[in-house]
Amino acid sequence: MHSTLIVARMDLAARRDVAALFAEFDAGDMPHLMGTRRRQLFAYRGLYFHLQDFDADNGGELIEQAKTDRRFVRISEDLKPHITAYDPQTWRSPADAMATRFYSWEATA
């Protein structure tokens, strides 16, 4: 499984609205087309963390491919009032907000 973590800024009061937008988005087939296996959203002191797990190691590439799909464009627009780029000067696409993994550990059977 592959994971991506997107970091942005969010007013904590927007948690319900953001969760509702993703609940509607995830009820359709778009997550399956992107290969998303699990999505988790976290908030901490004005920061937003969007963790997505994928079956394959190309999750970031699939997100980049999906960004022109009308459903992806719509949720991106719907999220704009609630979520802003961590660094607006460098943000051009979701790839610019993805954290880089530098350590990983998994339990063995």
C-alpha positions as protocol buffer text, in pm:
chain_id: "A"
residue {
  index: 1
  type: MET
  ca { x: 0 y: 0 z: 0 }
}
residue {
  index: 2
  type: HIS
  ca { x: 116 y: 355 z: -77 }
}
residue {
  index: 3
  type: SER
  ca { x: 20 y: 668 z: 116 }
}
residue {
  index: 4
  type: THR
  ca { x: 22 y: 1038 z: 38 }
}
residue {
  index: 5
  type: LEU
  ca { x: -11 y: 1317 z: 291 }
}
residue {
  index: 6
  type: ILE
  ca { x: -131 y: 1660 z: 183 }
}
residue {
  index: 7
  type: VAL
  ca { x: -67 y: 1950 z: 423 }
}
residue {
  index: 8
  type: ALA
  ca { x: -260 y: 2277 z: 406 }
}
residue {
  index: 9
  type: ARG
  ca { x: -422 y: 2537 z: 631 }
}
residue {
  index: 10
  type: MET
  ca { x: -780 y: 2514 z: 757 }
}
residue {
  index: 11
  type: ASP
  ca { x: -997 y: 2694 z: 1010 }
}
residue {
  index: 12
  type: LEU
  ca { x: -1094 y: 2429 z: 1265 }
}
residue {
  index: 13
  type: ALA
  ca { x: -1455 y: 2547 z: 1246 }
}
residue {
  index: 14
  type: ALA
  ca { x: -1468 y: 2412 z: 888 }
}
residue {
  index: 15
  type: ARG
  ca { x: -1415 y: 2048 z: 988 }
}
residue {
  index: 16
  type: ARG
  ca { x: -1781 y: 1946 z: 947 }
}
residue {
  index: 17
  type: ASP
  ca { x: -1814 y: 2117 z: 609 }
}
residue {
  index: 18
  type: VAL
  ca { x: -1493 y: 1962 z: 478 }
}
residue {
  index: 19
  type: ALA
  ca { x: -1593 y: 1617 z: 608 }
}
residue {
  index: 20
  type: ALA
  ca { x: -1934 y: 1649 z: 439 }
}
residue {
  index: 21
  type: LEU
  ca { x: -1775 y: 1745 z: 107 }
}
residue {
  index: 22
  type: PHE
  ca { x: -1547 y: 1441 z: 118 }
}
residue {
  index: 23
  type: ALA
  ca { x: -1830 y: 1211 z: 230 }
}
residue {
  index: 24
  type: GLU
  ca { x: -2022 y: 1310 z: -83 }
}
residue {
  index: 25
  type: PHE
  ca { x: -1712 y: 1278 z: -304 }
}
residue {
  index: 26
  type: ASP
  ca { x: -1618 y: 938 z: -160 }
}
residue {
  index: 27
  type: ALA
  ca { x: -1973 y: 803 z: -207 }
}
residue {
  index: 28
  type: GLY
  ca { x: -1918 y: 813 z: -585 }
}
residue {
  index: 29
  type: ASP
  ca { x: -1677 y: 619 z: -802 }
}
residue {
  index: 30
  type: MET
  ca { x: -1397 y: 878 z: -816 }
}
residue {
  index: 31
  type: PRO
  ca { x: -1196 y: 732 z: -524 }
}
residue {
  index: 32
  type: HIS
  ca { x: -1202 y: 393 z: -695 }
}
residue {
  index: 33
  type: LEU
  ca { x: -1084 y: 546 z: -1023 }
}
residue {
  index: 34
  type: MET
  ca { x: -797 y: 711 z: -836 }
}
residue {
  index: 35
  type: GLY
  ca { x: -709 y: 385 z: -661 }
}
residue {
  index: 36
  type: THR
  ca { x: -787 y: 531 z: -317 }
}
residue {
  index: 37
  type: ARG
  ca { x: -821 y: 261 z: -56 }
}
residue {
  index: 38
  type: ARG
  ca { x: -868 y: 486 z: 248 }
}
residue {
  index: 39
  type: ARG
  ca { x: -889 y: 859 z: 321 }
}
residue {
  index: 40
  type: GLN
  ca { x: -835 y: 1018 z: 661 }
}
residue {
  index: 41
  type: LEU
  ca { x: -856 y: 1389 z: 743 }
}
residue {
  index: 42
  type: PHE
  ca { x: -685 y: 1545 z: 1043 }
}
residue {
  index: 43
  type: ALA
  ca { x: -676 y: 1896 z: 1186 }
}
residue {
  index: 44
  type: TYR
  ca { x: -420 y: 2043 z: 1425 }
}
residue {
  index: 45
  type: ARG
  ca { x: -378 y: 2408 z: 1524 }
}
residue {
  index: 46
  type: GLY
  ca { x: -496 y: 2553 z: 1196 }
}
residue {
  index: 47
  type: LEU
  ca { x: -334 y: 2284 z: 984 }
}
residue {
  index: 48
  type: TYR
  ca { x: -514 y: 2030 z: 766 }
}
residue {
  index: 49
  type: PHE
  ca { x: -370 y: 1686 z: 696 }
}
residue {
  index: 50
  type: HIS
  ca { x: -521 y: 1471 z: 423 }
}
residue {
  index: 51
  type: LEU
  ca { x: -390 y: 1114 z: 433 }
}
residue {
  index: 52
  type: GLN
  ca { x: -479 y: 888 z: 140 }
}
residue {
  index: 53
  type: ASP
  ca { x: -385 y: 524 z: 108 }
}
residue {
  index: 54
  type: PHE
  ca { x: -361 y: 358 z: -232 }
}
residue {
  index: 55
  type: ASP
  ca { x: -323 y: -1 z: -344 }
}
residue {
  index: 56
  type: ALA
  ca { x: -35 y: 91 z: -577 }
}
residue {
  index: 57
  type: ASP
  ca { x: 276 y: 310 z: -542 }
}
residue {
  index: 58
  type: ASN
  ca { x: 149 y: 557 z: -801 }
}
residue {
  index: 59
  type: GLY
  ca { x: -111 y: 736 z: -585 }
}
residue {
  index: 60
  type: GLY
  ca { x: 42 y: 1078 z: -639 }
}
residue {
  index: 61
  type: GLU
  ca { x: 46 y: 1020 z: -1015 }
}
residue {
  index: 62
  type: LEU
  ca { x: -319 y: 912 z: -1012 }
}
residue {
  index: 63
  type: ILE
  ca { x: -414 y: 1229 z: -824 }
}
residue {
  index: 64
  type: GLU
  ca { x: -233 y: 1437 z: -1085 }
}
residue {
  index: 65
  type: GLN
  ca { x: -419 y: 1252 z: -1365 }
}
residue {
  index: 66
  type: ALA
  ca { x: -754 y: 1295 z: -1190 }
}
residue {
  index: 67
  type: LYS
  ca { x: -722 y: 1668 z: -1131 }
}
residue {
  index: 68
  type: THR
  ca { x: -889 y: 1748 z: -1465 }
}
residue {
  index: 69
  type: ASP
  ca { x: -1193 y: 1526 z: -1398 }
}
residue {
  index: 70
  type: ARG
  ca { x: -1506 y: 1737 z: -1338 }
}
residue {
  index: 71
  type: ARG
  ca { x: -1568 y: 1570 z: -999 }
}
residue {
  index: 72
  type: PHE
  ca { x: -1216 y: 1646 z: -882 }
}
residue {
  index: 73
  type: VAL
  ca { x: -1243 y: 2003 z: -1010 }
}
residue {
  index: 74
  type: ARG
  ca { x: -1575 y: 2045 z: -828 }
}
residue {
  index: 75
  type: ILE
  ca { x: -1452 y: 1925 z: -489 }
}
residue {
  index: 76
  type: SER
  ca { x: -1139 y: 2137 z: -529 }
}
residue {
  index: 77
  type: GLU
  ca { x: -1358 y: 2444 z: -587 }
}
residue {
  index: 78
  type: ASP
  ca { x: -1594 y: 2350 z: -301 }
}
residue {
  index: 79
  type: LEU
  ca { x: -1298 y: 2319 z: -62 }
}
residue {
  index: 80
  type: LYS
  ca { x: -1146 y: 2659 z: -148 }
}
residue {
  index: 81
  type: PRO
  ca { x: -1347 y: 2855 z: 113 }
}
residue {
  index: 82
  type: HIS
  ca { x: -1225 y: 2615 z: 383 }
}
residue {
  index: 83
  type: ILE
  ca { x: -872 y: 2507 z: 290 }
}
residue {
  index: 84
  type: THR
  ca { x: -581 y: 2720 z: 176 }
}
residue {
  index: 85
  type: ALA
  ca { x: -234 y: 2626 z: 60 }
}
residue {
  index: 86
  type: TYR
  ca { x: 30 y: 2594 z: 329 }
}
residue {
  index: 87
  type: ASP
  ca { x: 259 y: 2807 z: 112 }
}
residue {
  index: 88
  type: PRO
  ca { x: 49 y: 2994 z: -148 }
}
residue {
  index: 89
  type: GLN
  ca { x: 361 y: 3123 z: -327 }
}
residue {
  index: 90
  type: THR
  ca { x: 475 y: 2774 z: -426 }
}
residue {
  index: 91
  type: TRP
  ca { x: 142 y: 2589 z: -467 }
}
residue {
  index: 92
  type: ARG
  ca { x: 44 y: 2497 z: -823 }
}
residue {
  index: 93
  type: SER
  ca { x: -117 y: 2154 z: -778 }
}
residue {
  index: 94
  type: PRO
  ca { x: -184 y: 1892 z: -506 }
}
residue {
  index: 95
  type: ALA
  ca { x: 168 y: 1756 z: -565 }
}
residue {
  index: 96
  type: ASP
  ca { x: 307 y: 2083 z: -423 }
}
residue {
  index: 97
  type: ALA
  ca { x: 132 y: 2017 z: -92 }
}
residue {
  index: 98
  type: MET
  ca { x: 242 y: 1654 z: -47 }
}
residue {
  index: 99
  type: ALA
  ca { x: 469 y: 1577 z: 243 }
}
residue {
  index: 100
  type: THR
  ca { x: 777 y: 1364 z: 177 }
}
residue {
  index: 101
  type: ARG
  ca { x: 803 y: 1040 z: 369 }
}
residue {
  index: 102
  type: PHE
  ca { x: 1144 y: 998 z: 527 }
}
residue {
  index: 103
  type: TYR
  ca { x: 1081 y: 699 z: 756 }
}
residue {
  index: 104
  type: SER
  ca { x: 845 y: 403 z: 753 }
}
residue {
  index: 105
  type: TRP
  ca { x: 799 y: 100 z: 976 }
}
residue {
  index: 106
  type: GLU
  ca { x: 555 y: -192 z: 964 }
}
residue {
  index: 107
  type: ALA
  ca { x: 497 y: -475 z: 1207 }
}
residue {
  index: 108
  type: THR
  ca { x: 578 y: -823 z: 1081 }
}
residue {
  index: 109
  type: ALA
  ca { x: 344 y: -1117 z: 1118 }
}
